[in-house]
């Protein structure tokens, strides 16, 4: 007869990497969705400000949560607003995967 005294420990250790990968994937998905929504909000606020004659970059920064402001980049041209939001605290290798980007065209035609 074989002893099974360490079997549960071995099975638990095998599950830990799988659970860690799932938690990481869920976390990156949540961060990605949050940055994309915030980037869209920033682009919309910047476009409205530009149409009203206000500073688009200031409006974009004010429209998003404080945690996201340091990662916000706003590019303004005569006819468009482009925002990019890189989440703070995410490793550089993963930042491109979870960055939020939005572009709005201003005016009747592109």
C-alpha positions in Angstrom: 0.0 0.0 0.0 1.3 3.5 -0.9 1.2 6.5 1.4 -0.8 9.5 0.2 0.2 11.9 3.0 1.7 14.6 0.7 -0.7 14.3 -2.2 -2.8 17.3 -1.2 0.3 19.5 -0.9 1.5 18.6 -4.3 -1.9 19.2 -5.9 -2.1 22.6 -4.1 1.3 23.7 -5.4 0.3 22.7 -8.9 -2.8 25.0 -8.7 -1.0 28.1 -7.5 0.5 29.1 -10.8 -2.9 28.7 -12.6 -4.7 30.8 -10.0 -1.9 33.5 -10.2 -2.2 33.6 -14.0 -6.0 34.0 -13.8 -5.7 36.8 -11.2 -3.1 38.6 -13.4 -5.3 38.2 -16.5 -8.4 39.5 -14.7 -6.4 42.4 -13.3 -5.0 43.4 -16.6 -8.4 43.2 -18.2 -9.8 45.5 -15.6 -7.0 48.0 -15.9 -7.3 47.9 -19.7 -11.1 48.6 -19.6 -10.6 51.4 -17.1 -7.9 53.1 -19.1 -9.9 52.9 -22.4 -13.0 54.4 -20.8 -10.9 57.2 -19.1 -9.1 57.9 -22.4 -12.4 58.2 -24.2 -13.8 60.5 -21.5 -10.7 62.7 -21.8 -10.9 62.9 -25.6 -14.6 63.9 -25.4 -13.9 66.6 -22.7 -11.0 67.9 -24.8 -13.1 68.1 -27.9 -15.9 69.9 -26.1 -13.4 72.4 -24.6 -11.8 72.9 -28.0 -15.2 73.6 -29.6 -16.0 76.1 -26.8 -12.6 77.8 -27.1 -11.1 76.5 -23.8 -7.9 74.6 -23.2 -8.4 71.0 -24.4 -5.5 69.5 -22.4 -6.7 71.0 -19.2 -10.2 69.8 -19.8 -9.0 66.3 -20.6 -7.0 66.1 -17.4 -9.8 67.4 -15.3 -12.2 64.8 -16.7 -10.4 61.7 -15.6 -9.6 60.4 -12.1 -6.5 61.6 -10.3 -4.8 58.2 -10.5 -4.8 58.5 -14.3 -3.6 62.0 -14.9 0.1 61.4 -14.8 -0.2 58.8 -17.6 -2.3 61.0 -19.9 -1.0 62.3 -23.2 -3.2 64.6 -25.3 -2.4 65.4 -29.0 -4.4 68.3 -30.4 -4.5 69.2 -34.1 -6.9 71.6 -35.9 -9.4 68.9 -36.6 -8.8 66.1 -34.1 -8.1 65.2 -30.5 -6.1 62.1 -29.7 -5.6 60.8 -26.2 -3.4 58.1 -24.9 -3.6 56.9 -21.3 -0.8 54.7 -19.9 -1.7 53.2 -16.5 0.6 54.1 -13.7 2.3 51.1 -11.9 2.0 48.7 -14.8 5.3 47.2 -16.0 6.6 48.7 -19.2 6.3 45.4 -21.0 2.6 45.3 -20.4 1.8 49.0 -20.7 1.1 48.7 -24.4 -1.4 46.0 -23.9 -3.5 48.0 -21.4 -3.1 51.5 -22.7 -6.2 53.4 -23.5 -6.4 55.3 -26.8 -9.1 57.5 -28.3 -9.3 59.8 -31.3 -12.1 62.2 -32.0 -12.5 64.2 -35.2 -13.9 67.7 -34.9 -16.0 69.1 -37.7 -18.3 67.7 -40.4 -15.7 65.8 -42.5 -12.4 64.2 -41.7 
